[in-house]
Amino acid sequence: MAQGKMVEGKVAVVTGAGRGIGAAIAKLMAQEGAKVVVNDIGVSLAGEGGDQTPAQQVVEEIRKAGGEAVASYD
């Protein structure tokens, strides 16, 4: 296995991927060749709400960079 491509062709499920460290990990996994499930329930830092926008934005960024990703909001 080539170094740096250990996740190529695999599916990575990244929780909390709508922002912060989770988003960075999701993007890195995609850059390294994984198909990514961007999971984020979309609550605020106070634990309120349910906005799907952050996860969808990460999915769009991954796709624009040539990767494969879907969003999950559960």
C-alpha positions as CSV (number, residue, x, y, z in Angstrom):
1,M,0.0,0.0,0.0
2,A,1.4,3.4,-1.0
3,Q,2.2,5.6,1.9
4,G,-0.3,8.5,2.2
5,K,-3.1,6.7,0.4
6,M,-4.1,4.2,3.2
7,V,-7.8,5.3,2.9
8,E,-8.1,5.3,-0.8
9,G,-11.3,3.5,-2.0
10,K,-12.6,3.2,1.6
11,V,-15.5,4.9,3.2
12,A,-14.8,7.3,6.1
13,V,-17.7,8.3,8.4
14,V,-16.7,11.5,10.2
15,T,-18.9,12.7,13.0
16,G,-19.0,16.4,13.9
17,A,-17.8,17.1,10.4
18,G,-19.8,20.3,9.8
19,R,-17.1,22.5,11.3
20,G,-13.8,22.7,13.1
21,I,-11.6,19.6,13.5
22,G,-14.3,17.3,12.1
23,A,-14.6,19.3,8.9
24,A,-10.8,19.3,8.5
25,I,-10.6,15.5,9.0
26,A,-13.4,15.0,6.5
27,K,-11.6,17.1,3.9
28,L,-8.3,15.3,4.5
29,M,-9.9,11.9,4.2
30,A,-11.4,12.9,0.8
31,Q,-8.1,14.4,-0.3
32,E,-6.5,11.0,0.5
33,G,-9.0,9.2,-1.6
34,A,-11.8,8.1,0.8
35,K,-15.5,8.4,0.1
36,V,-16.7,10.5,3.0
37,V,-19.9,10.6,5.0
38,V,-20.1,14.0,6.6
39,N,-22.1,13.5,9.7
40,D,-23.3,16.6,11.7
41,I,-26.6,17.1,13.5
42,G,-26.2,20.8,13.1
43,V,-26.7,22.0,16.6
44,S,-25.2,25.2,17.9
45,L,-22.4,25.2,20.5
46,A,-25.2,25.7,23.1
47,G,-26.8,22.4,21.9
48,E,-29.8,24.0,20.2
49,G,-31.2,24.0,16.7
50,G,-30.7,21.6,13.8
51,D,-29.1,23.4,10.8
52,Q,-28.0,21.1,7.9
53,T,-26.0,23.9,6.2
54,P,-22.6,23.2,7.8
55,A,-22.5,19.6,6.8
56,Q,-23.8,20.4,3.3
57,Q,-21.1,23.1,2.8
58,V,-18.4,20.6,3.7
59,V,-19.8,18.1,1.2
60,E,-19.8,20.8,-1.5
61,E,-16.2,21.7,-0.8
62,I,-15.2,18.1,-1.0
63,R,-17.0,17.6,-4.3
64,K,-15.6,20.8,-5.8
65,A,-12.1,19.4,-5.0
66,G,-12.9,16.2,-6.9
67,G,-13.9,14.0,-4.0
68,E,-16.9,12.0,-3.2
69,A,-19.1,12.9,-0.2
70,V,-22.6,12.7,1.2
71,A,-24.1,14.4,4.2
72,S,-25.8,12.7,7.2
73,Y,-27.8,14.6,9.8
74,D,-28.7,11.9,12.3
